[in-house]
Amino acid sequence: MASELPDVSEIRARTLEKLGRRPCLWQCDVARALLKGDRDIVCISGTGSGKTLTFWMPLLFRPDGIQVIITPLNLLGIQNQYELASLKIPAIALSGESASLDNFKAAGTLPHGVVVLNPELAFGHISCQEWIWKNSSFTSRIISIVWDEAHCVKAWGKFRPDLATSGRLRSMLPLKTPYLIPSATLPPLDKADVLNILQARQHNLLLIQRSNDRPNVYLTVRKLQYPMSSFKDLDFLVPSDWTPERSDIRIPRFVVFFDNIEESIKAAERLRTRLTKKFCDRVVWFNSDNTPDFREETTSEFRDHKIYGLYCTDSFGMGVDISDIEVIVQWRVTCPMNALWQRFGRAARGAGKEAIAVLLAEP
């Protein structure tokens, strides 16, 4: 009932008390709508603006509630689990490596908290059907299904069929289970396609749309000056007069995005030649060919400033929350504008931080 819903001041006070953050009005509106539970919600807001906080806020008012997060990247699930542990919210993040019967049982009997799944587990694992979707004691306590990085439902559906057919989940859930559909990049045509794929309830949809501008990220386009196979246009990432002994010159924290794994490795090897042998392994390539353990460890090392920078694909990207990346580079014009904006959005996510985003374009 609406009269039983917490008001904005209550939501703000409890979120500040329990999660240590004072939410904005739009975040309170999302949480309030999820708690009311009578419609689906689309939330479009810039990268790093606090969409993820809205996933957890409803749990503060539902002591038996469950939030189910369906994420396209296992790395995001692991990140969520770590964040929730620091907030003392129980969470289970399941991936291919952890998809055991015991873990699905644990998820299905979780008394309160968060369950994170990727689409392949959500729709393709028999234990998920048994312990999650067909478990009425679990589904009756779901506050919402969160389709994290919702633009991927369309963008990645061509090569991940479980995303393309994710609308079937609607028939597995209690009729009024709300969907939260968040993204920083969901223009009208893409939004319409995503809503259709998910079978969202469009007759009574709440749309919260904010600017996805990042005024603290300064954009520039540079024409490639050297043969592309030389990757010399990336040499600026390591200042020419840098040496380990000089404290007045440092290498900025950087991420370079590629749409070709082989190119990213060759480019990283090139930049390593500008470093001394002791420091060359502080430039790392990061892609889907790496093991999950390697990707998790590398992300942790980058967060802890043990690595200068990454040469990567979208395996490192959306939603990954590292606060102080100073330079983002897109190597060549090889991705759609939405993907480019997501990649540039990895920069300067911390309060008061600034960064440069560079598109290196072919002549």
N, C-alpha and C positions, 0 to 999 in steps of 0.2 A: 504493500500500500504506500501511496505517496506520502501520507502523513507520518509514516514510520521511517522515512528516509532521513538520513542526517542532512543538515543544511551545510552550506558552504563553510561557515565558521567552524562547525564541528569537524568537517573533513580536514580543513586546514590545521586545526589544533592537534588532531590525532596523528595526522601524517607527520607533522613537525615533531611530535613527541616520540613516535615509534620509528620513523624512518629518517629523521633528522633533516627533512627538507620541507620548506613551506611551498606548497603547490600554488600554481597560478589558477586563475578562475577557469580557464579552459580545461585544465587537468581535473579540477573538481567537478566540472560538468560531465566529463567522461566517466569518472568514478561514480557519480550519482546516477547516471543513465544505466551503467552496468548493474548497479545495485537494484534499480527499479526493475530491470530485466524484461522490458516489454518491447524492445526493438533492437535492431542491429545498429552499429555505430561505425561510421567511417571517420577516421581521424587523420587529417593531412597536416603535417607540421614539419618544419625543417629538421635536418639531421642534427642530433645533439640537443634538441629543444626540450627533451623530457618526456617523450611518448612512453618510454618503458616504465616510468614511475606510475603511469595510469594503470599498468597491468597489475601492480601490487596493492594499490590503495584500497580497492574493494575488500581485500582480505582482512583489513583492519576492522571491518564492520560485520563480517560473517565468520564467526569462530569455527564453523564447520565447513566453510566454503573451500572450493577448489578452483584454481585458475589453470586451464589447459592451454599451453602455448604450442602452436605448431610452427616450427621454424625451418627455413630452407637450408640453414647452415648449422652443422653440429657444433661448430665453434661458438655460435651464439648461445646454444643451450648450455654449454659448459660455462660461458661467461655469466649467464643468468644464475646458474647454480652457485657460483662463487659470490655473486652480489647478494643473493638471498641469504646465504650463510652469514654474511656480515650483518645482515638486517635481522637475523634470527627468525627467518621464515623457512619452514621445512620445504625442501624441493628435491625432486628426482628428475634428472635429465637423462633420457634414454637415447642411445644411438646404436648403430650396428654392433659395436663392440660390447655394449652393456645390455643388450636385449635378451637377457636370460629370463626364464620363467620366474625365478625368485624376484627379480627386479620388477617384472610386470605385476606380480602379486603385491609387492611393496607399494607400487604406485596405485594399484586398485584399492588398497586398504588404507591409503594415506588419510589420516583424520582431518588434516587441514594443510593448505599450502599450495604448491605449484607442481604440475607435471609438464615436462617439456618433451616433445616428440618431433621427429622429422616426418615428412609426408609418407615416406616409404614404410616406416614402422606403423604409422597411424592407420594405413590402409592395407598393408601387405603382411602383417605379422599376426598369426592366429592367436597368440597370447594377448595381443592388444585388443582383439575383438572380444576375447573371453573375459579379461580382467578390467577392461576400460569401458568400451562402448556397450557391451551387453550386460554390464554390471549396474543394475538400477540403483544400488546403494551409493555408487560412485556418481553416475550421471545425474542423479537427483540433487547432488550438492555442487554441481558445476555452476559457477557464477557466470563465466563466459568462455567461449573459445576465442583465443587471440591468434589471428593469422599474421604473425610477425613478418615484417617486410612484405606486405601484401601485394605489391607490384609484381613480385616473383611468381605469383599464381598464374599470371599471363606470360610474363617474360621468359620464364623457365619451363613452362608447360610443354614446350615442343620436345625437350630432351628429358623431362622428368614427368612421365605420364600420370603419376599419382597426384601431382599438382593440377594437371589439366582436368582430372576427373574428381577433384576434391569436393565437388558439390554433393556427392553421395553421402557425405557425413551428416547432412541435414536430416536424412531419414533415419539415422541411427540414434538421434538425440531426442530428449523431450522437446515438444513442439516449440516452447517459448525460450529455449536456450539462446541467449544473445550472442552475436558475433561482434568482436572488435576487430576492425580492419584498418590497421595503421600503416602509413607510409609517408615518406618525405616527397615522393615523386609519383603522383597518381593523377595525371591530367584527365580531362573528361572522357575521352574515348577509352583509355585504359581503365578508368574507374568503372565505366559501364560494363566492359568485358569481365573485369574481376568480379563484380557483383553478380553477373549472370553465371559465371563459372561456379561461384560459391553458393548459388541459389540464396542469396541474401534477400531479406524481406524488404523490398524496395518501396512498398506502399507506405511504410511507416519508419523511414530511415532517418537517423540523426546524423547530419553531416557537420563536422567541426573542421573548418578549413582555415588554416593560417598561412602566412607567407613562408615559403621555404628558402628565402634569402638568407645568406650567411655573411653579414656585413663585415665580420672580422676575418674573413678569408678573401684575400686580394687575388683577383683573377688576372692572368696574363696568357697571351698566345705568342709562341715563338716559332719562327720558321726554322726547320732543320737546316743546319749549315754544312754538315759533313755527310759523307755516305752513310746511309742508315746502318749498313753492316758493321760500321766502326763503333757505333754507339758513343762517339766522342761528344755529342751534344749533351750527354748526361754528366760530363766531367765536372760541371759547375757544382755538383753535390759535394765534392771534396775540394776545398780551396787549394789552389796550386801551391801556396806557401804553407800549407798545413804540415806539421810534424807532431808526433806524440809529445814532444818536449815543450811545445809552445802553448802556454795557457791562454794567450790572448786570441788565438784562432781555434775555432772548434768546428766540427762537422754538424750541421743541423740534423735534427731527427726527421727522416724522410721516408716516404713510401712512393714507389714508382709502379704504376699499373700498366700491365701488358694484356693483350688478348691472344698471345701466343706463348706457350710455355717455353719452347725452345729459344725464342728470342729473349725472354726474360733471363734465362740461365746464361746465355752468351753475354748479355749486357752486364749482368752481375759480375761475371768473371772479368770483364773489361774494367769495371770500376775497382775491383779488388787489386788490380795492378797499380793503382794510385796510392795504395796503402802499404805500410810495411808488413812483412810476413806475420808479425805478432798480432796485427790488427785486421788482417784481410778477412777473417771469418766473421767480422762484425757487419759485413754486408751479406745478406742471406736471401736466397730465392725461396719462394713460398707459393705452392700451388697444389692442385688436387692429386698430383703424383706423390707428394710427401705423405708419410704415415700420419694418422690422427695424433699420435703421441708427439711426433715432431712438430706438427703445427701448433699444438697446445703449448709445448715447451718454448717454441720460438716466440709465440705471442707473449708469454709470460716474461721471457728475457727482454723482449722489446719494451714491454711496459716498465721493466726494472732498469732500463737504460744500459743493458749489457750489449745491446746491438745498436749500430748507428742507423740502419735502415733496411727496408725490405724491397725486393723486386718481386712483384706478385701478380696474381690474377684475382678474380673475385672470391677465391677461397679465403682471402683476407679482405674484408671490406665491410659490407653492410652491417651496421649496428655494432661493430667492434668498437668498444669504448675505451680508447687510449687518449688521455686528455691533452697531451702536449706535442702532437705531431706538427712540425713546423713547415714542412714542404711536401706537397702532393704533386706528382707529375703523372700525366697521362702520355704514354709513348704512342704517338701517331693518332690520327683520327679514325679509330677502328671500332668505336662503340656508339650506341645511341645517346642522345642528350640526357635522357633519364639516368642511364648508367653512369655517365660522366659526372652528373650532379651528385649521385650517391658517392662516387669515389672522392670527389673534392670534399664531400661532407665528412670525411674521416679526419680532417684537419681541425686543430684548435678547438677541441670540444670542451676544454676546461674553462671555467670562469676567468675572464680577463685575458685569455690567450688570443694570439693573432697568428696568421699563417699565410703562406703564398701557395696558390694552386696554378700549375703551369701546364698548358696544353702544347706539346711539341708536335707541330703539324708539318706534313709533307709540303714541299713547294708547290 
